[in-house]
Amino acid sequence: MDSSLILSNILNPPVLFFFLGMLAIFVQSDLEIPNPLPKLFSLYLLVAIGFKGGHELYDSGLSPLIIATLVAAVLMASIVPVYSFFILRIKLDNYNAAAIAATYGSISAVTFITASSLLDKLQISYGGHMVAALALMESPAIVVGLILVRVFATKQIALSGDEVDEIENSETSWGEVLREAFLNGSVLLLIGSLIIGVATGADGWHKVHLFVEKDLFYGALMFFLLDMGLVAARRIQDLRQTGMFLIGFAVLMPIANALIGIVLAKIIGMGQGDALLFAVLCASASYIAVPAAMRMTVPEANPSLYVSMALAITFPFNIIVGIPIYLQAIKLLGV
């Protein structure tokens, strides 16, 4: 593998600020980002990538390639939780297996943003419709994860004589499940920004492009990843209880999902930039939207497992070495 790709990614300023945040925790510094600001940075990043993606989608229009990409995105978000669930059941109960599977079927917007910043640095083009793919992949995994819980955990509980209680719980929770999956704040803001970017076209872009373009965007991303480094380093302590099986899953499953995504990208006919972003979406794991939904709907699952796996292992792995590995694989496969 070309080590210069990894070096180029690591020497990206936002990634270095992620390391700085982790270092601050390891050396027991009092560095911290005041509580309202990480949320503000997160909202800004979602607005910026959504609006920019909407503008680029306005310019390109909907082609057969774009439609095929969006269909593939929904397909991957729906099937990854299924086979992940059956792998995880080797060591875990149905509740924890379903929660972790849903986490790995969904996506990390910050990993996507980090990959797009590397593409910008390498001057590799990519399409704005990938933001639509990002938005579409957030929610299906939550629904599939809950279906897995209802199907397999219900059977398990029925054997112990508690079938009635489980059925009642499933009937009362589905409305909230669907609401959390499709109307949670990050999904709504991302899709709304995308639609506004398409609807306002060139005139809207001219008015706000300075707000969503690179200079301000990368400044916010540096602060956000600094905070993510602080949070990830704190979560590493939670990994002591996961064992090598879950640590291995948190590294190997993203690689496997990325390779499946790259093969699909080659079949569809994506360019290198779009293929990398699609692979990253397939390889990433949610540490915001899905954990929020799982905490509400699957309280039997242990949040320290799926949150720490996604945030303290998979996220750093992807932004440090995963993204360059996926790009090198794309080049080797001739995508």
C-alpha positions in Angstrom: 0.0 0.0 0.0 1.1 3.6 -0.7 2.1 4.9 2.7 2.0 8.5 1.4 -1.8 8.2 1.4 -1.9 7.5 5.1 0.6 10.2 5.8 -1.4 12.7 3.7 -4.6 11.8 5.6 -2.9 12.0 9.0 -1.3 15.4 8.2 -4.7 16.8 7.4 -5.3 19.6 10.0 -8.7 18.3 11.2 -7.3 14.8 11.8 -4.3 16.2 13.7 -6.7 18.2 16.0 -8.5 14.8 16.7 -5.1 13.5 17.9 -4.6 16.6 19.9 -7.9 16.0 21.7 -7.0 12.4 22.5 -3.5 13.5 23.7 -5.2 16.0 26.1 -7.0 13.2 27.8 -4.0 10.9 28.0 -1.9 13.5 29.6 -4.8 14.6 31.9 -4.9 18.1 30.6 -7.9 20.3 31.5 -8.6 21.1 27.9 -12.3 21.0 27.0 -14.7 22.5 24.5 -17.6 24.4 26.3 -20.7 22.3 26.2 -22.9 24.2 23.7 -20.2 24.6 21.1 -19.8 21.0 19.9 -23.5 20.9 19.1 -23.2 24.2 17.2 -20.3 22.8 15.2 -22.2 19.7 14.4 -25.3 21.6 13.2 -23.1 23.9 11.1 -21.3 20.9 9.4 -24.6 19.3 8.6 -26.0 22.5 7.1 -22.8 23.1 5.1 -22.5 19.6 3.6 -26.3 19.4 3.0 -26.5 22.8 1.2 -23.4 22.2 -0.8 -24.6 18.8 -1.8 -28.0 20.2 -2.8 -26.3 22.8 -5.0 -24.1 20.2 -6.8 -27.2 18.0 -7.2 -29.0 21.0 -8.8 -26.1 21.4 -11.2 -25.8 17.7 -12.1 -29.5 16.6 -12.1 -30.7 13.1 -11.5 -29.0 10.6 -13.9 -29.3 6.8 -14.0 -25.9 6.6 -12.3 -27.1 8.9 -9.4 -30.3 6.9 -9.0 -28.4 3.6 -8.9 -26.0 5.1 -6.3 -28.9 6.1 -4.0 -30.6 2.7 -4.4 -27.3 1.0 -3.5 -26.9 3.2 -0.5 -30.3 2.2 0.9 -29.6 -1.4 0.1 -26.3 -1.4 2.0 -27.9 0.4 5.0 -30.6 -2.3 5.1 -28.5 -5.5 4.7 -25.4 -4.6 6.8 -27.3 -4.8 10.1 -28.7 -8.2 9.1 -25.5 -10.1 8.6 -23.8 -8.1 11.3 -26.5 -9.3 13.7 -25.9 -13.0 13.0 -22.1 -12.5 13.4 -22.5 -10.7 16.7 -24.9 -13.4 18.0 -21.9 -15.7 18.2 -20.9 -14.0 21.5 -23.8 -11.6 22.4 -27.5 -11.8 23.3 -30.1 -10.6 20.8 -30.5 -7.1 22.3 -26.8 -6.2 22.2 -26.3 -7.9 18.8 -29.2 -5.9 17.3 -28.1 -2.6 18.8 -24.5 -3.0 17.6 -25.6 -4.2 14.2 -27.8 -1.1 13.7 -24.9 1.1 14.7 -22.7 -0.5 12.0 -25.5 -0.4 9.4 -25.8 3.4 9.8 -23.2 6.1 9.0 -20.9 8.7 10.5 -21.3 12.1 8.9 -17.9 13.2 10.3 -16.1 10.3 8.8 -17.8 11.3 5.5 -16.6 14.9 5.9 -13.1 13.8 6.7 -13.0 11.6 3.5 -14.3 14.5 1.4 -11.6 16.8 2.9 -8.9 14.3 1.8 -10.4 14.2 -1.7 -10.3 18.0 -1.8 -6.7 17.8 -0.7 -5.8 15.2 -3.4 -8.0 17.2 -6.0 -10.2 14.2 -6.7 -13.7 15.2 -7.7 -16.9 13.8 -6.3 -20.6 14.4 -6.7 -23.0 16.3 -4.5 -25.5 13.4 -4.7 -23.3 11.5 -2.2 -24.7 13.8 0.4 -28.1 12.5 -0.5 -26.7 9.0 -0.1 -25.4 10.0 3.3 -28.9 11.2 4.4 -30.6 8.1 3.0 -28.3 5.7 4.9 -28.9 7.2 8.4 -32.4 5.7 9.1 -32.9 2.3 7.5 -30.4 0.6 9.9 -32.5 1.8 12.9 -35.6 0.3 11.5 -33.9 -3.0 10.6 -32.3 -3.2 14.0 -35.6 -2.9 15.7 -37.2 -5.5 13.4 -34.4 -7.9 14.4 -35.1 -7.2 18.1 -38.8 -7.7 17.6 -38.3 -11.0 15.7 -35.6 -12.7 17.6 -35.9 -11.2 21.1 -39.7 -11.8 21.1 -39.1 -15.4 20.3 -36.6 -15.6 23.2 -39.0 -14.0 25.6 -41.9 -16.0 24.5 -40.1 -19.2 25.5 -39.9 -17.8 29.0 -43.6 -17.0 29.2 -43.5 -13.2 28.8 -44.8 -13.1 25.2 -47.8 -10.8 26.1 -45.6 -8.1 27.6 -43.3 -8.1 24.7 -46.1 -7.8 22.2 -47.6 -4.9 24.1 -44.2 -3.1 24.2 -43.7 -3.7 20.4 -47.1 -2.2 19.6 -46.6 0.9 21.7 -43.0 1.7 20.5 -43.1 1.5 16.7 -44.4 5.1 16.3 -41.5 6.5 18.3 -39.1 4.2 16.5 -40.1 5.5 13.1 -40.1 9.0 14.3 -36.6 8.7 15.8 -35.4 7.0 12.6 -36.7 9.4 10.0 -37.2 12.7 11.9 -34.3 12.9 14.3 -32.5 16.2 14.2 -29.4 15.3 12.2 -31.4 13.6 9.4 -34.0 16.3 9.2 -31.4 19.1 9.1 -29.3 17.3 6.5 -32.2 16.5 4.2 -33.7 19.9 4.7 -30.4 21.6 3.8 -30.1 19.4 0.7 -33.6 20.3 -0.5 -33.0 24.0 0.1 -29.7 23.8 -1.8 -31.5 22.2 -4.8 -34.5 24.6 -4.5 -32.5 27.8 -4.4 -30.1 26.8 -7.2 -27.4 29.1 -8.4 -28.9 32.3 -6.8 -29.0 30.6 -3.3 -25.5 29.4 -3.7 -24.2 32.9 -4.7 -25.8 34.3 -1.5 -24.4 31.8 1.1 -21.4 30.0 -0.6 -18.9 31.9 1.6 -20.7 30.5 4.7 -20.4 26.9 3.5 -17.2 26.9 1.6 -13.8 25.5 2.6 -12.3 28.1 4.9 -15.0 28.4 7.4 -16.0 24.8 7.0 -12.5 23.4 7.9 -12.2 25.7 10.8 -15.4 24.3 12.3 -14.3 20.8 11.4 -11.0 21.3 13.4 -12.9 22.3 16.5 -15.4 19.5 16.1 -12.7 16.8 15.7 -10.8 18.3 18.6 -13.9 17.6 20.7 -14.4 14.2 19.2 -10.8 13.3 20.2 -11.6 14.3 23.8 -14.7 12.1 23.8 -13.1 9.2 22.0 -10.2 9.1 24.4 -12.6 9.0 27.4 -14.5 6.1 25.8 -11.4 4.0 25.4 -11.7 3.0 29.0 -15.1 1.5 28.3 -13.5 -1.0 25.9 -12.0 -3.1 28.7 -15.3 -4.9 29.1 -15.8 -5.7 25.4 -13.1 -8.3 24.8 -11.1 -9.0 21.7 -14.2 -10.3 19.8 -15.9 -6.9 19.7 -12.6 -5.0 19.2 -11.9 -7.2 16.2 -15.4 -6.7 14.9 -15.1 -2.9 15.2 -12.0 -3.0 12.9 -12.7 -5.9 10.5 -16.4 -5.2 9.8 -15.7 -1.7 8.4 -13.1 -3.2 6.1 -15.4 -5.9 4.9 -18.3 -3.4 4.4 -16.0 -1.0 2.5 -14.9 -3.8 0.2 -18.5 -4.7 -0.6 -19.2 -1.0 -1.2 -16.2 -0.7 -3.5 -17.4 -3.7 -5.6 -20.8 -2.2 -5.8 -19.3 1.1 -6.9 -17.3 -0.6 -9.7 -20.5 -2.4 -10.9 -22.5 0.8 -10.9 -19.7 2.7 -12.6 -18.9 5.4 -10.0 -15.8 7.6 -10.2 -13.0 7.3 -7.7 -14.2 10.2 -5.5 -17.8 8.9 -5.3 -16.5 5.3 -4.8 -14.4 6.4 -1.8 -17.3 8.3 -0.2 -19.6 5.3 -0.8 -17.1 2.9 0.7 -16.7 5.2 3.7 -20.4 5.4 4.2 -20.6 1.6 4.1 -17.6 1.3 6.5 -18.6 3.9 9.1 -20.7 3.4 12.3 -23.1 5.8 13.9 -22.3 7.2 17.3 -25.1 9.8 17.5 -28.4 9.0 15.8 -28.5 5.2 16.3 -27.3 5.2 19.9 -30.0 7.8 20.7 -32.6 5.6 19.1 -31.3 2.4 20.7 -31.3 3.9 24.2 -34.9 4.7 23.8 -36.2 1.6 22.1 -33.8 -1.2 23.2 -33.0 -0.3 26.9 -31.9 -3.9 27.4 -28.8 -3.3 25.3 -25.6 -1.9 26.9 -24.8 1.6 25.5 -21.2 1.4 26.5 -20.7 -1.4 24.0 -22.1 0.1 20.8 -21.1 3.7 21.6 -17.5 2.9 22.6 -17.0 0.5 19.7 -18.2 3.1 17.1 -16.6 6.1 18.6 -13.4 4.8 20.2 -12.4 2.1 17.7 -14.1 2.4 14.3 -14.2 6.2 14.0 -10.4 6.6 14.7 -9.5 3.6 12.6 -11.4 5.0 9.6 -10.1 8.5 9.7 -6.5 7.5 10.4 -5.9 4.5 8.1 -9.3 3.2 6.8 -9.9 6.0 4.3 -6.4 5.7 2.7 -6.8 1.9 2.6 -10.2 2.2 0.9 -8.8 4.7 -1.7 -5.9 2.4 -2.5 -8.3 -0.5 -2.9 -10.3 1.6 -5.3 -7.3 2.3 -7.4 -6.1 -1.3 -7.4 -9.5 -2.5 -8.5 -9.6 0.0 -11.3 -12.7 1.8 -10.2 
